[in-house]
């Protein structure tokens, strides 16, 4: 049989950060490839993470959340099929089923199907007035609805939930947060770190219901939400914002025989290749090993999804690139504070049985005499024996993102508390204090150990 000489056919399922990252990287690797992206939505390549900030008024319009126009992707040679869900994958025949048409063949397939919210398993979950904040077109419609909302309940204090509590308070809406955990983002933060955020929410008028489970969503006679029933009582509301845990969308790939790992995402190797030859997966539908514990995790940030997509796209196009284990730096604005971290909190390390020592310090973001100086609290976790950094938590008025990025690299490269205790730092009154809070926290840990 003669060898086929036509262009490589690359099909990508999903138009989010991972899918678009894969498409762009594939195009850069193979300029002649036929690249087709299928998405069930009206748009591709926008930032869902920016939606709460449009709702809260910090970003003036949704147009700013789009990363590129449809024309720009077409000009780049990326064929995006909007409102076109993939129904099935046939790995043996190397094709996908799209709608009622003939099978679409591929030489390489990238699955970037993302995630869905965990749907509340309670009576009333199908009522009108329940907002799943994800699709930008739906967010545009809900943005108008918010003008008439007087009281809202946000379900769960994950990252999006925390941002939505802040956004709704900014709009003057009576806001209730319902979360089964003991404090906000309890799997990733410690109570002392998140306490300033919770206090600022209360000052903004939010009502916080922790250690509280949702029991039902109540409707009026017209099928519209009127209240939620919880273990803390009934809360009247006009709107329920669902920000529950992210569940990887693996049904399409699992039906095609792709292996799913212990964290619920597709099991992939360092090239983002799945268990089925010719198929890669990236983003929230895949799981990646944690660099310290080696435990697979999924449901990371948009930057992780985009980077994974680029790795998958390069390899699907015949190149070679590897994705490293993750240390998960994160940061966000919640209430009137910035909060962030790296890898493990005390709470998570304790739950996993990982031994650690800690150091903590309260510092400042600028010179003490410079206007608008902000507090910065840093907590470090390190191995008890070699004192290598394994995690960090921070809360402050500014400078949290940069410290999280630095500390993630410190964990990755094996930097110790002794290294951090003697680190150099920028001292410039408008941007950096004489004493770096990270160094102060490391010095505190060494002092506790008598080192």
C-alpha positions as CSV (number, residue, x, y, z in Angstrom):
1,X,0.0,0.0,0.0
2,X,1.4,3.4,-0.9
3,X,2.2,5.7,2.0
4,X,-0.3,8.5,2.4
5,X,1.4,11.8,1.6
6,X,-1.4,14.3,2.6
7,X,-1.2,16.6,5.6
8,X,-1.4,15.3,9.1
9,X,-4.9,15.5,10.4
10,X,-5.1,16.7,14.0
11,X,-8.5,16.8,15.7
12,X,-8.9,18.6,19.1
13,X,-12.0,18.2,21.2
14,X,-12.6,21.3,23.3
15,X,-12.1,25.0,22.7
16,X,-10.9,26.1,26.2
17,X,-7.4,27.0,27.3
18,X,-6.1,23.4,26.8
19,X,-7.7,23.0,23.4
20,X,-6.6,26.3,22.0
21,X,-3.1,25.8,23.5
22,X,-2.9,22.5,21.7
23,X,-4.1,24.0,18.4
24,X,-1.5,26.8,18.5
25,X,1.3,24.5,19.5
26,X,0.4,22.0,16.8
27,X,0.3,24.7,14.2
28,X,3.8,25.9,15.3
29,X,5.1,22.3,15.1
30,X,3.6,21.3,11.8
31,X,2.9,24.2,9.5
32,X,1.1,21.9,7.0
33,X,-1.2,20.0,9.4
34,X,-5.0,20.1,9.1
35,X,-6.1,21.3,12.5
36,X,-9.7,21.1,13.5
37,X,-11.1,22.1,16.9
38,X,-14.6,21.0,17.9
39,X,-16.5,22.9,20.7
40,X,-20.0,22.6,21.8
41,X,-20.1,26.3,22.7
42,X,-20.7,29.4,20.7
43,X,-17.2,30.7,21.4
44,X,-13.6,29.5,22.1
45,X,-10.6,30.8,23.8
46,X,-12.0,33.1,26.5
47,X,-11.2,33.4,30.1
48,X,-13.9,32.0,32.5
49,X,-11.7,33.2,35.3
50,X,-12.5,36.8,34.5
51,X,-16.3,36.4,34.6
52,X,-16.6,37.2,38.4
53,X,-14.7,40.4,37.9
54,X,-17.1,41.5,35.2
55,X,-20.0,40.7,37.5
56,X,-18.3,42.7,40.2
57,X,-17.6,45.7,38.1
58,X,-13.8,45.6,38.1
59,X,-13.8,44.6,34.4
60,X,-16.1,46.8,32.4
61,X,-17.3,44.3,29.7
62,X,-17.2,40.6,28.6
63,X,-15.5,41.5,25.3
64,X,-12.2,41.9,27.2
65,X,-12.2,38.2,28.2
66,X,-11.8,36.9,24.7
67,X,-8.2,36.0,23.8
68,X,-8.7,36.3,20.1
69,X,-11.3,36.7,17.4
70,X,-12.7,34.0,15.3
71,X,-11.1,35.6,12.2
72,X,-7.7,35.5,13.9
73,X,-7.9,31.7,14.5
74,X,-9.1,31.2,10.9
75,X,-6.2,33.3,9.6
76,X,-3.8,31.1,11.7
77,X,-5.0,28.0,9.9
78,X,-7.0,26.7,12.8
79,X,-10.5,25.5,11.8
80,X,-12.8,25.9,14.9
81,X,-16.2,24.3,14.6
82,X,-18.5,26.1,17.0
83,X,-21.7,24.5,18.5
84,X,-20.4,21.2,17.2
85,X,-20.1,18.6,19.9
86,X,-18.2,15.3,19.3
87,X,-20.5,12.4,20.0
88,X,-18.1,9.5,20.0
89,X,-14.5,8.5,19.4
90,X,-13.4,5.4,17.5
91,X,-9.7,4.7,18.3
92,X,-9.5,1.6,16.1
93,X,-10.9,3.4,13.1
94,X,-9.1,6.7,14.1
95,X,-12.1,8.9,13.6
96,X,-14.6,10.9,15.6
97,X,-18.4,11.0,15.2
98,X,-19.7,14.6,14.9
99,X,-23.5,15.0,14.8
100,X,-25.2,12.8,12.1
101,X,-22.5,13.3,9.5
102,X,-19.9,10.8,8.3
103,X,-17.0,9.9,10.7
104,X,-14.2,12.5,10.8
105,X,-10.8,10.8,10.4
106,X,-7.8,11.9,12.5
107,X,-4.1,11.0,12.6
108,X,-3.8,12.5,16.1
109,X,-6.5,13.4,18.6
110,X,-6.3,15.7,21.6
111,X,-9.0,15.5,24.2
112,X,-9.5,18.8,26.1
113,X,-13.1,18.4,27.3
114,X,-12.5,20.2,30.6
115,X,-14.8,20.0,33.6
116,X,-18.3,20.4,34.9
117,X,-19.5,21.5,38.3
118,X,-20.6,18.7,40.7
119,X,-24.4,19.0,40.4
120,X,-26.1,19.4,43.7
121,X,-27.9,16.2,44.5
122,X,-30.8,17.7,46.3
123,X,-34.5,18.4,45.5
124,X,-35.1,21.5,43.5
125,X,-31.8,21.3,41.5
126,X,-33.7,21.9,38.2
127,X,-35.4,25.2,39.3
128,X,-35.0,28.4,37.4
129,X,-32.6,30.9,39.1
130,X,-29.7,28.5,39.5
131,X,-26.5,29.8,37.9
132,X,-23.6,27.6,36.8
133,X,-20.9,30.1,36.1
134,X,-18.8,28.8,33.2
135,X,-20.1,29.6,29.7
136,X,-19.5,33.2,28.8
137,X,-22.8,33.6,26.8
138,X,-24.8,32.4,29.8
139,X,-22.7,34.7,32.0
140,X,-23.8,37.6,29.8
141,X,-27.4,36.8,30.3
142,X,-27.0,36.3,34.0
143,X,-25.2,39.6,34.2
144,X,-28.5,41.3,33.3
145,X,-30.4,39.2,35.8
146,X,-28.1,40.3,38.6
147,X,-29.6,43.8,38.2
148,X,-32.8,42.5,39.7
149,X,-31.4,40.1,42.3
150,X,-31.7,41.1,46.0
151,X,-30.4,38.0,47.7
152,X,-28.1,35.3,46.5
153,X,-26.6,32.1,47.8
154,X,-23.2,30.9,46.7
155,X,-22.6,27.2,47.0
156,X,-19.2,26.3,48.2
157,X,-16.1,28.4,48.9
158,X,-13.8,27.1,46.1
159,X,-11.8,29.7,44.1
160,X,-14.8,30.6,41.9
161,X,-17.1,30.7,44.9
162,X,-14.8,33.0,46.8
163,X,-14.6,35.3,43.8
164,X,-18.4,35.3,43.4
165,X,-19.0,36.2,47.0
166,X,-16.8,39.2,46.6
167,X,-18.4,40.1,43.2
168,X,-22.0,40.0,44.6
169,X,-21.0,42.0,47.6
170,X,-19.6,44.7,45.3
171,X,-23.0,44.8,43.5
172,X,-24.8,45.4,46.8
173,X,-26.5,42.0,46.7
174,X,-27.2,40.3,50.0
175,X,-24.9,37.4,49.8
176,X,-24.8,34.1,51.7
177,X,-22.0,31.6,51.3
178,X,-22.9,28.0,52.1
179,X,-20.0,25.5,52.5
180,X,-19.7,22.1,54.2
181,X,-16.1,22.8,55.2
182,X,-15.0,24.6,58.4
183,X,-13.6,27.6,56.6
184,X,-13.1,28.9,53.0
185,X,-11.1,26.8,50.6
186,X,-10.4,24.5,53.5
187,X,-8.6,21.8,51.5
188,X,-6.0,24.4,50.3
189,X,-5.7,26.9,53.1
190,X,-5.3,27.1,56.8
191,X,-7.8,28.9,59.1
192,X,-5.4,31.6,60.2
193,X,-4.4,32.4,56.7
194,X,-8.0,32.7,55.4
195,X,-9.4,34.5,58.5
196,X,-8.7,38.1,57.2
197,X,-10.6,37.2,54.0
198,X,-13.6,36.0,55.9
199,X,-13.6,39.0,58.2
200,X,-13.5,41.3,55.1
201,X,-16.5,39.5,53.7
202,X,-18.4,40.1,56.8
203,X,-17.5,43.8,56.7
204,X,-18.8,43.8,53.1
205,X,-22.1,42.4,54.3
206,X,-21.8,38.7,53.4
207,X,-23.2,36.0,55.6
208,X,-21.0,33.0,56.0
209,X,-22.4,29.5,56.7
210,X,-19.6,27.1,57.3
211,X,-20.0,23.4,58.4
212,X,-23.3,23.7,56.6
213,X,-24.8,21.3,54.1
214,X,-27.3,22.1,51.4
215,X,-30.5,20.0,51.8
216,X,-32.8,21.4,49.2
217,X,-33.5,24.3,46.9
218,X,-37.0,25.7,47.4
219,X,-39.1,27.1,44.6
220,X,-42.2,29.3,44.3
221,X,-45.3,28.4,42.5
222,X,-43.7,29.4,39.2
223,X,-40.7,27.2,39.3
224,X,-38.3,30.0,40.4
225,X,-35.8,29.8,43.3
226,X,-37.1,31.4,46.5
227,X,-34.8,29.9,49.2
228,X,-32.3,27.1,50.0
229,X,-32.8,24.7,52.9
230,X,-29.6,23.9,54.8
231,X,-28.5,22.3,58.0
232,X,-28.2,25.9,59.3
233,X,-31.8,26.7,58.4
234,X,-33.6,28.1,55.4
235,X,-32.1,31.1,53.6
236,X,-34.4,33.2,51.3
237,X,-32.8,34.1,48.0
238,X,-33.5,35.0,44.4
239,X,-30.5,33.3,43.0
240,X,-28.3,30.3,43.6
241,X,-24.7,30.4,42.2
242,X,-23.3,26.9,41.9
243,X,-19.5,26.9,42.5
244,X,-19.2,23.3,43.6
245,X,-16.1,21.1,43.0
246,X,-14.9,20.6,39.5
247,X,-15.6,17.1,38.0
248,X,-13.4,16.1,35.0
249,X,-15.4,15.5,31.8
250,X,-14.1,12.0,30.9
251,X,-17.3,10.3,29.6
252,X,-16.4,10.7,25.9
253,X,-12.9,9.3,26.3
254,X,-13.7,6.7,28.8
255,X,-16.3,5.3,26.4
256,X,-13.5,5.0,23.9
257,X,-11.4,3.0,26.3
258,X,-9.1,5.7,27.7
259,X,-7.8,4.8,31.2
260,X,-9.0,7.1,34.0
261,X,-6.8,7.5,37.0
262,X,-7.3,7.7,40.8
263,X,-8.1,11.4,40.7
264,X,-10.9,10.9,38.2
265,X,-9.0,12.4,35.1
266,X,-7.4,10.7,32.2
267,X,-4.2,9.0,33.1
268,X,-1.4,10.5,30.9
269,X,2.4,10.3,30.7
270,X,4.8,13.2,30.6
271,X,3.9,13.8,26.9
272,X,0.2,14.0,27.8
273,X,-0.3,10.8,25.9
274,X,-3.2,8.7,27.1
275,X,-3.4,4.9,27.4
276,X,-4.7,4.7,23.8
277,X,-2.1,5.3,21.0
278,X,-2.6,8.4,19.0
279,X,-4.7,10.2,21.6
280,X,-3.5,12.9,24.0
281,X,-5.4,14.6,26.8
282,X,-4.8,17.9,28.6
283,X,-6.4,20.4,31.0
284,X,-9.0,19.7,33.6
285,X,-10.0,16.3,32.1
286,X,-6.4,14.9,32.7
287,X,-4.6,14.3,35.9
288,X,-0.9,15.1,36.7
289,X,1.4,13.9,39.5
290,X,2.2,16.3,42.3
291,X,5.9,17.0,42.5
292,X,6.3,16.4,46.2
293,X,3.8,13.6,47.0
294,X,3.7,12.1,43.5
295,X,-0.1,11.7,44.0
296,X,-2.1,12.4,40.8
297,X,-4.2,15.6,41.0
298,X,-6.5,17.4,38.6
299,X,-8.7,20.5,38.4
300,X,-5.8,23.0,38.3
301,X,-5.7,26.6,36.9
302,X,-6.1,27.9,33.4
303,X,-2.3,28.4,33.1
304,X,-1.8,24.7,33.8
305,X,-4.4,23.8,31.2
306,X,-2.9,26.0,28.6
307,X,0.7,24.7,29.2
308,X,-0.6,21.1,29.1
309,X,-2.4,21.8,25.9
310,X,0.8,23.1,24.3
311,X,2.6,19.9,25.3
312,X,-0.1,17.8,23.9
313,X,-0.3,19.8,20.7
314,X,3.5,19.6,20.0
315,X,3.5,15.8,20.5
316,X,0.3,15.3,18.5
317,X,2.0,17.2,15.6
318,X,5.1,15.0,15.7
319,X,7.3,17.0,18.0
320,X,8.6,16.1,21.4
321,X,7.9,18.0,24.6
322,X,7.4,16.9,28.2
323,X,5.2,18.3,31.0
324,X,6.7,18.4,34.5
325,X,5.0,17.3,37.8
326,X,3.2,20.3,39.3
327,X,3.7,22.2,42.6
328,X,0.5,24.3,42.1
329,X,1.2,27.9,42.9
330,X,-2.1,29.8,43.2
331,X,-3.3,33.2,44.2
332,X,-6.5,35.2,44.1
333,X,-8.3,38.3,45.3
334,X,-11.0,37.5,47.9
335,X,-12.8,40.1,49.9
336,X,-10.3,43.0,50.3
337,X,-7.3,40.7,50.4
338,X,-5.0,38.7,48.2
339,X,-4.5,35.1,49.3
340,X,-2.3,32.4,47.8
341,X,-0.1,29.4,48.3
342,X,2.1,26.6,47.0
343,X,1.7,22.9,47.2
344,X,0.7,22.0,50.8
345,X,-1.1,23.8,53.6
346,X,-0.8,22.5,57.2
347,X,-4.3,21.1,56.8
348,X,-3.6,19.2,53.6
349,X,-0.1,18.0,54.7
350,X,-1.6,16.7,58.0
351,X,-4.5,14.9,56.1
352,X,-2.0,13.2,53.8
353,X,0.3,12.2,56.7
354,X,3.2,14.3,55.4
355,X,5.6,15.4,58.2
356,X,6.6,19.0,58.3
357,X,7.9,21.9,60.3
358,X,6.6,25.5,60.0
359,X,7.7,29.0,60.2
360,X,5.5,32.1,60.1
361,X,6.0,35.8,59.9
362,X,4.0,39.0,59.6
363,X,5.8,41.4,57.2
364,X,5.0,44.4,55.0
365,X,4.9,44.9,51.3
366,X,6.8,48.3,51.1
367,X,8.9,50.4,53.4
368,X,7.0,51.2,56.6
369,X,7.0,54.9,55.9
370,X,5.8,54.7,52.2
371,X,2.1,55.5,51.6
372,X,-0.3,52.6,51.3
373,X,2.0,50.0,52.8
374,X,0.2,46.6,53.1
375,X,0.6,43.7,55.5
376,X,1.9,40.4,54.2
377,X,1.7,37.2,56.2
378,X,3.8,34.2,55.1
379,X,3.7,30.6,56.4
380,X,6.3,28.1,55.2
381,X,6.3,24.3,55.5
382,X,9.4,22.2,55.1
383,X,10.7,18.7,55.6
384,X,11.7,18.1,59.2
385,X,15.1,16.6,58.4
386,X,16.6,18.2,55.3
387,X,14.5,21.4,55.7
388,X,13.6,21.5,52.1
389,X,10.5,23.6,51.4
390,X,7.3,21.7,50.6
391,X,4.6,24.3,50.8
392,X,3.6,27.8,51.6
393,X,0.5,29.9,52.5
394,X,0.2,33.7,52.2
395,X,-2.3,36.5,52.7
396,X,-1.7,40.2,52.3
397,X,-2.6,43.4,50.5
398,X,-0.3,43.0,47.5
399,X,2.7,41.0,46.2
400,X,1.1,37.5,46.8
401,X,1.2,36.3,43.2
402,X,4.9,37.0,42.8
403,X,5.8,35.3,46.0
404,X,3.7,32.2,45.1
405,X,5.5,31.9,41.8
406,X,8.9,32.2,43.5
407,X,8.1,29.7,46.2
408,X,6.8,27.2,43.7
409,X,10.1,27.2,42.0
410,X,11.8,27.0,45.4
411,X,9.9,23.8,46.1
412,X,10.6,22.4,42.7
413,X,14.4,23.0,43.0
414,X,14.8,21.8,46.5
415,X,15.6,25.1,48.2
416,X,15.8,24.9,52.0
417,X,14.7,27.0,54.9
418,X,18.4,28.0,55.4
419,X,18.5,29.2,51.8
420,X,15.4,31.3,52.3
421,X,16.5,32.6,55.7
422,X,19.5,34.2,54.1
423,X,18.0,35.1,50.7
424,X,18.7,38.4,49.0
425,X,15.7,40.7,48.4
426,X,14.9,44.0,46.7
427,X,14.7,46.9,49.0
428,X,13.0,49.9,47.4
429,X,10.4,51.9,49.4
430,X,7.6,51.8,46.9
431,X,7.8,48.1,46.1
432,X,9.8,46.2,48.7
433,X,10.5,46.4,52.5
434,X,13.8,46.1,54.1
435,X,13.0,42.7,55.5
436,X,11.4,40.2,53.1
437,X,8.5,38.3,54.8
438,X,9.6,35.0,53.2
439,X,13.0,35.3,54.8
440,X,11.4,36.3,58.1
441,X,9.2,33.2,58.0
442,X,12.2,31.0,57.3
443,X,14.2,32.6,60.2
444,X,11.2,31.9,62.5
445,X,11.2,28.2,61.5
446,X,14.9,27.9,62.2
447,X,14.5,29.7,65.5
448,X,11.8,27.2,66.5
449,X,14.1,24.3,65.7
450,X,17.0,25.9,67.5
451,X,19.0,25.9,64.3
